[in-house]
């Protein structure tokens, strides 16, 4: 569904991605792991059209999307659930969800999707008229996921969905992401909790300093000595 070929991205004179390549098959959950500053978030932002490619190509469903606007990429079926939630703090829960479908005009289907989101997240249903900035971190994450889902994406990208959340909320969040994949939506996820991410994914890539250094099924990376030593210490303690 998604293919990146030799992608290079720069911030000024700093090269954040040094010719990376990856593929995300349809209806799979693929994760990117690596240390802070490795280029994981830049990869997602490049796919979304928020960071320009210096060279290389990004292809979605066989169509090159390199250089397209963020709104055009969203309309093709790629949704981005960003790091830090980034909800609209002065808008209500309902208004935030409606912003997720601003490119759609199928009113009856939008109403049906809202019902689905409120069914998936009963807490949001209870707080639909509440201003988003007053929600807890876990509730804001639910809202960010729901907002992304409202565009009816073919591919949804999650950037650090567990960041700053309590352990029980993290578990719920991962369960929801799994259910999204099981419902047929393709998922590409960046996640700081490497052990949990590798345990739940179909395939994984390890980024280090802007380069792709390892790839394979999650189980392969979990058992790799370098990955275990560098990224899984905390996770293995609870495994």
N, C-alpha and C positions, 0 to 999 in steps of 0.2 A: 504493500500500500504506500509506504514512504521509503524513499531512497535518497541518501546523501552521498555525493561523489566528490571526494577530494576537496572538501569545504575549508576555505581559509577565511577567517574573520579577524579584523584588526580594530583596536581602539587607539587611534592616533598611530604612534610608532610601535605600540605593543601588539604582538600577534597573539590573539587569544585562542584561535583554532588553527592548527598547522596541517591542514590537508586531511581532515578526518573523513571516513566513510562508514556508513551503517545502513542497515535495512530494518524496516519494521513490517513484518507480515500482517496481513489482515486478521483481525480478531485475536491477536496475540497481545501479551503484556511484556513489553521490553523495558529494561531499566538501564539507566546510566549511573554508574557509581564512580567515586573518586573524591579526592580531597577538595577543600575549599579552594577556589581559584583555578581548578583544573580545566574549566571551560564548559561545564555541564549546562549551566543556565544560559550561557551564550548560545549553545547549540539549540536550545528550545526557542530562544528569542530570534535566532536566525530563521528557523522554520516558520515562525509566526510573522516574519517580515519586519520585526522591530530592530534588528541589527542587519546591516547590509553585508552581503558576501563580497569579499575582495576577489575571490576566484572560486571555482568549483560550482557544483550544481545541486539543487534540491528538487526532487520529483515526487509528486503526489498523484496516485492513481494513474501513472503514466504520463502526467502532464508536468512540464517544468514550471515551478513556481518561484524560482530565483528572481528576485527583484520586484515581485508583485507587492502591492500594498497590503497592509495588515487586514483591512476590511475585505479585500478580494480573497485573501487566503482563508479568512473565516467563512466567507460565503461558499467556498469550495468544500468545507466540511472539517476544518481543523480548529479546535478550540484549545485555549491555553488557560490553565488554572495556575496563576503566577505564585511565586514565592512571596510569603507574607500576606496572602489572601487578597489584598488590594480591593476590598469591597469599597463601595461609595459610602462613606461614613455618615453623610448628612441625608441620605435617602433611606426610605424604609426597606424592609426585607423584600416586600412585594415589588417595589420599584427596582431594586437591584436585580431581581430575577427577570423582570421585564426588559431590563437593559441587555440581558443575555440573548434576547430574541429580537433585537431591534431591526435585523435584516429580514425578518420573516413577516409575512402578511396573511398567513393562514390562521385567522382568529380562533376558529373552533379547535384546531389542533394545538394551538398555543395554550388554550384553556385546559385541554386534556393533559398537556405536559406539565402545567402548573400543578394540577391535581396529583400527578405522578411524583413530582418533587416533594410536595407536602406529605404525601404518603410515605415516601422514603425518609423524609426528615420531619417527623411530627413536631419537633421543637420549632422549626421554622414556621409551620402552620400556626402554632400558638402565638408567634411573634411577628406575624406578617405585616402588622402596622407599626412595628417598633423600628426606631432608627438604627441602622446597621452598626454605627459606631459604638453603640451601647451594648452590643452582644459580647459574649465571652469569646475567647480565642477559638474554642472548639465550635461554637455556633457560627462564627465568621467563616471557618473552614467549610462547614456544611453549606453555607450560603455561597461561597466561592465555587464549590463543586456544582451546586444546583444551578448557578448562573451559567457556568460553562455548558452544562447539559441542556440548557434551554435553547441552545443554537442547533440542537439535534446533530451533533458532530459525528463524522465517521471515525475520526481520530481525536482523542482528547489527551492533552499533555499536562502532567502534574509536576510542578516544581517544588520540591521539598514539602510535601503535604503534611508531614508529621512535625514540622519545625515549631517548637514552642508549645506543643500540646502535652497534656497529662497522659501518662501511659494508657489509661483505659480509653481515652478519646483517640489515641493513636491506633489502638486495636480496632476500634469502630471504623475509623477512617480507612484503614487498609481493607477491612471487610467490605466496605462500600465500593472501593475501587475494584476489588475482585468481582463484585456483583455487576459492576458496569461492564467489565470485560466479558463476563459470562453472558450478559444480555446481547453481546455481539459487537460492542464498540471496541475498537482498537485502542490500546493505551501505551503511551510512552511516558515513562516516569523518571524523574531525577529524585533521589532520596538519600538523605544523610545516614539513615539507619540501614547500613549496607547489608547486614545479615537478614533483616526482615524483607528487604527489597529482593535480594537474591533468592530467598526462600519461596517467594510468591510468584516470581516471574517465569516466563517461558524462555527468555534469552536475555543476555546482559552484555554490556560493554564497559570496560574500565578505561577512564580517561585520566591521563597524568600530564600536567603542564601543557595542555592543548593538543596532545597526541593520543590516539587510540592505541593502547598497549596490550590489551587482552580482550577476548570475546569468547562467548560460548554459552551453553545452558547455565542457569543459575547454579546448579549443583557442581558444575565444573569449576566455577569461580569460587564457590564456598570452600572447595577442597584444594584450591591452589595455595601453595605455601606463602607466596608473596602477598596475596590478598588476605589470607588469614592473619598474617603478622601485621600488615599495615592498616587494615580496615575493619577487621572482624573481632578485635580483642574484646570490646565491650559486649558485642552481640553474642559471642560464643560463651561468655560467662553465664548467659541466661538461656542458652540453647539446650 
